[in-house]
Amino acid sequence: MGKKIAVLVRDRQGEALRMSVGITLMDDTIDVYVLDRKVESNADNDLNLETIKDMDMKIFTNTKENAGMDYISTEDLAKKLLEYDHVVPF
């Protein structure tokens, strides 16, 4: 049975999004959390976000500026992180 992994995206957005897509090869459940700011729109980020959505991965944000992501408050995020086997901060 696979692990449940949360990836927290902050400062190194491009690297975090790319890595989120890459670790899906391990057959784990990956959820992505974009925190505290809007995702920069560029070719790499846009491709990785599209891939995340195509793979039916869950993507959350605590910033309402991030369209197409499920909003989660910081308080609810803190509670939800307890459900994961691993939390990977970027």
Backbone as JSON, one array per atom type, in Angstrom:
{
  "sequence": "MGKKIAVLVRDRQGEALRMSVGITLMDDTIDVYVLDRKVESNADNDLNLETIKDMDMKIFTNTKENAGMDYISTEDLAKKLLEYDHVVPF",
  "N": [[0.84, -1.18, 0.0], [0.53, 2.21, -0.83], [2.12, 5.27, 0.29], [0.92, 8.29, 1.88], [1.42, 11.49, 0.85], [2.22, 14.87, 1.4], [2.95, 17.79, -0.35], [4.39, 20.82, 0.23], [4.25, 23.88, -1.19], [6.15, 26.69, -1.49], [8.51, 28.88, -1.56], [10.26, 27.86, -3.59], [8.78, 27.35, -6.12], [8.71, 26.26, -8.8], [10.49, 24.06, -8.66], [9.24, 22.56, -6.64], [6.7, 21.95, -7.75], [7.48, 20.48, -10.01], [8.78, 18.31, -8.77], [6.61, 17.24, -7.4], [5.07, 16.13, -9.43], [6.92, 14.26, -10.37], [7.27, 12.4, -8.23], [5.02, 10.87, -8.32], [5.44, 8.52, -9.6], [5.98, 6.57, -7.8], [3.68, 5.37, -6.95], [2.31, 6.43, -4.81], [-0.02, 8.41, -2.86], [-0.31, 11.71, -3.68], [-0.65, 14.95, -2.54], [-0.89, 18.39, -3.2], [0.04, 21.5, -1.84], [-0.24, 24.83, -2.23], [1.18, 27.58, -0.87], [0.68, 30.74, 0.68], [1.22, 32.57, -1.44], [0.61, 33.6, -4.85], [0.88, 31.33, -7.59], [3.57, 31.6, -9.78], [3.19, 32.42, -13.16], [4.57, 30.69, -15.68], [6.24, 28.89, -18.31], [7.17, 26.34, -17.35], [5.91, 26.06, -14.77], [3.22, 26.28, -15.52], [2.93, 24.01, -17.19], [3.48, 21.95, -15.33], [1.39, 22.34, -13.47], [-0.8, 21.79, -15.11], [-0.29, 19.11, -15.66], [-0.51, 18.01, -13.09], [-3.23, 18.39, -12.64], [-4.26, 16.84, -14.75], [-3.55, 14.33, -13.9], [-5.27, 13.92, -11.9], [-4.54, 14.67, -9.33], [-4.8, 16.11, -6.08], [-4.96, 19.56, -5.44], [-4.34, 22.21, -3.36], [-4.8, 25.48, -1.87], [-3.94, 28.27, 0.22], [-4.33, 30.76, -0.56], [-6.44, 32.91, -2.1], [-6.05, 33.92, -4.63], [-5.12, 32.01, -6.36], [-6.39, 30.55, -8.92], [-8.47, 27.78, -9.81], [-7.67, 25.99, -7.9], [-8.34, 24.21, -4.88], [-9.5, 25.99, -2.14], [-8.13, 26.26, 1.11], [-8.13, 26.98, 4.51], [-5.5, 28.24, 6.63], [-5.62, 27.2, 9.21], [-7.23, 24.9, 8.86], [-5.56, 23.53, 7.16], [-3.38, 22.93, 8.82], [-4.53, 21.0, 10.51], [-5.19, 19.04, 8.62], [-2.71, 18.15, 7.7], [-1.88, 16.29, 9.54], [-2.83, 13.88, 8.68], [-1.08, 12.74, 6.9], [1.61, 10.57, 5.81], [4.1, 11.53, 5.11], [5.46, 14.81, 4.92], [6.53, 17.16, 2.71], [8.39, 19.95, 2.57], [8.88, 22.88, 0.54]],
  "CA": [[0.0, 0.0, 0.0], [1.34, 3.42, -0.96], [2.13, 6.3, 1.34], [0.19, 9.53, 1.63], [2.46, 12.52, 0.91], [1.83, 16.26, 1.15], [4.04, 18.65, -0.8], [4.1, 22.22, 0.56], [4.9, 24.73, -2.18], [6.29, 28.08, -1.05], [9.49, 29.72, -2.25], [10.79, 27.22, -4.8], [7.57, 26.84, -6.75], [9.0, 25.42, -9.96], [11.09, 22.81, -8.2], [8.24, 21.81, -5.87], [5.69, 21.42, -8.67], [8.14, 19.44, -10.82], [9.0, 17.16, -7.91], [5.3, 16.66, -7.09], [4.72, 15.28, -10.57], [7.89, 13.18, -10.45], [7.14, 11.36, -7.21], [3.84, 10.04, -8.57], [5.89, 7.24, -10.14], [6.13, 5.62, -6.71], [2.34, 4.86, -6.65], [1.83, 7.0, -3.56], [-1.0, 9.48, -3.01], [0.38, 12.98, -3.54], [-1.47, 16.15, -2.51], [-0.03, 19.58, -3.31], [-0.48, 22.68, -1.14], [0.44, 26.07, -2.63], [0.98, 28.4, 0.31], [1.05, 32.13, 0.98], [1.34, 33.47, -2.58], [0.14, 33.11, -6.13], [1.87, 30.6, -8.39], [4.08, 32.37, -10.91], [2.84, 31.83, -14.45], [5.65, 30.54, -16.66], [6.06, 27.66, -19.08], [7.36, 25.16, -16.51], [4.85, 25.98, -13.76], [1.95, 26.02, -16.2], [2.95, 22.61, -17.61], [3.38, 21.09, -14.15], [0.03, 22.45, -12.93], [-1.68, 21.06, -16.03], [-0.03, 17.68, -15.45], [-1.09, 17.67, -11.79], [-4.69, 18.29, -12.83], [-4.53, 15.71, -15.64], [-3.33, 13.1, -13.12], [-6.28, 13.93, -10.83], [-3.96, 14.94, -8.02], [-5.48, 17.2, -5.39], [-4.11, 20.73, -5.24], [-4.98, 23.14, -2.44], [-4.08, 26.73, -1.63], [-4.5, 29.16, 1.25], [-4.36, 32.07, -1.21], [-7.59, 32.89, -3.01], [-5.62, 34.36, -5.96], [-4.77, 30.84, -7.16], [-7.59, 30.01, -9.56], [-8.43, 26.38, -10.18], [-7.21, 25.19, -6.77], [-9.27, 24.2, -3.76], [-9.07, 26.85, -1.05], [-8.11, 25.71, 2.46], [-7.58, 27.95, 5.46], [-4.26, 27.8, 7.28], [-6.0, 26.39, 10.36], [-7.65, 23.59, 8.36], [-4.35, 22.91, 6.61], [-2.61, 22.37, 9.94], [-5.22, 19.77, 10.93], [-5.14, 18.06, 7.53], [-1.35, 17.6, 7.56], [-1.73, 15.16, 10.45], [-3.27, 12.67, 7.98], [-0.06, 12.3, 5.94], [2.79, 9.82, 6.25], [5.25, 12.4, 4.89], [5.22, 16.19, 4.5], [7.74, 17.63, 2.05], [8.32, 21.41, 2.39], [9.76, 23.54, -0.42]],
  "C": [[0.88, 1.24, 0.0], [1.2, 4.35, 0.22], [1.27, 7.48, 0.91], [1.17, 10.67, 1.9], [1.86, 13.88, 0.59], [3.07, 17.04, 0.73], [3.61, 20.09, -0.56], [4.93, 23.11, -0.36], [4.94, 26.16, -1.66], [7.26, 28.82, -1.96], [9.98, 29.13, -3.57], [9.66, 26.53, -5.56], [7.85, 25.87, -7.88], [9.54, 24.07, -9.56], [10.06, 21.94, -7.47], [7.19, 21.2, -6.77], [6.26, 20.3, -9.52], [8.32, 18.17, -10.01], [7.69, 16.46, -7.56], [4.85, 15.71, -8.2], [5.64, 14.07, -10.61], [7.68, 12.07, -9.44], [5.87, 10.53, -7.36], [4.23, 8.67, -9.11], [6.0, 6.16, -9.06], [4.78, 5.01, -6.29], [1.85, 5.27, -5.27], [0.74, 8.02, -3.87], [-0.31, 10.8, -2.71], [-0.65, 14.1, -3.57], [-0.54, 17.35, -2.46], [-0.73, 20.75, -2.63], [0.37, 23.89, -1.52], [0.14, 27.1, -1.55], [1.47, 29.83, 0.16], [1.26, 33.06, -0.2], [0.85, 32.79, -3.85], [1.26, 32.38, -6.87], [2.27, 31.48, -9.57], [3.7, 31.66, -12.21], [4.06, 31.87, -15.36], [5.48, 29.17, -17.3], [6.16, 26.41, -18.21], [6.24, 24.99, -15.49], [3.51, 25.64, -14.4], [1.85, 24.56, -16.64], [2.77, 21.67, -16.42], [1.99, 21.16, -13.52], [-0.97, 21.69, -13.81], [-1.52, 19.55, -15.83], [-0.63, 17.2, -14.14], [-2.6, 17.49, -11.92], [-5.05, 17.1, -13.71], [-4.4, 14.37, -14.9], [-4.32, 12.99, -11.96], [-5.68, 14.01, -9.43], [-4.74, 16.1, -7.39], [-4.49, 18.34, -5.18], [-4.91, 21.78, -4.47], [-4.16, 24.42, -2.34], [-4.74, 27.49, -0.49], [-4.54, 30.6, 0.74], [-5.45, 32.06, -2.27], [-7.24, 33.36, -4.42], [-5.31, 33.2, -6.89], [-6.03, 30.18, -7.71], [-7.4, 28.54, -9.9], [-7.91, 25.46, -9.09], [-8.25, 25.27, -5.67], [-8.7, 25.05, -2.63], [-9.15, 26.09, 0.28], [-7.5, 26.75, 3.39], [-6.32, 27.37, 6.11], [-4.56, 26.9, 8.47], [-6.42, 24.98, 9.93], [-6.47, 22.82, 7.77], [-3.55, 22.24, 7.72], [-3.23, 21.06, 10.43], [-5.07, 18.67, 9.89], [-3.76, 17.41, 7.4], [-1.11, 16.42, 8.48], [-2.12, 13.83, 9.8], [-2.18, 12.04, 7.1], [1.06, 11.5, 6.6], [4.05, 10.68, 6.15], [4.79, 13.78, 4.45], [6.54, 16.74, 3.97], [7.63, 19.14, 1.82], [9.31, 21.91, 1.34], [9.68, 25.02, -0.22]]
}
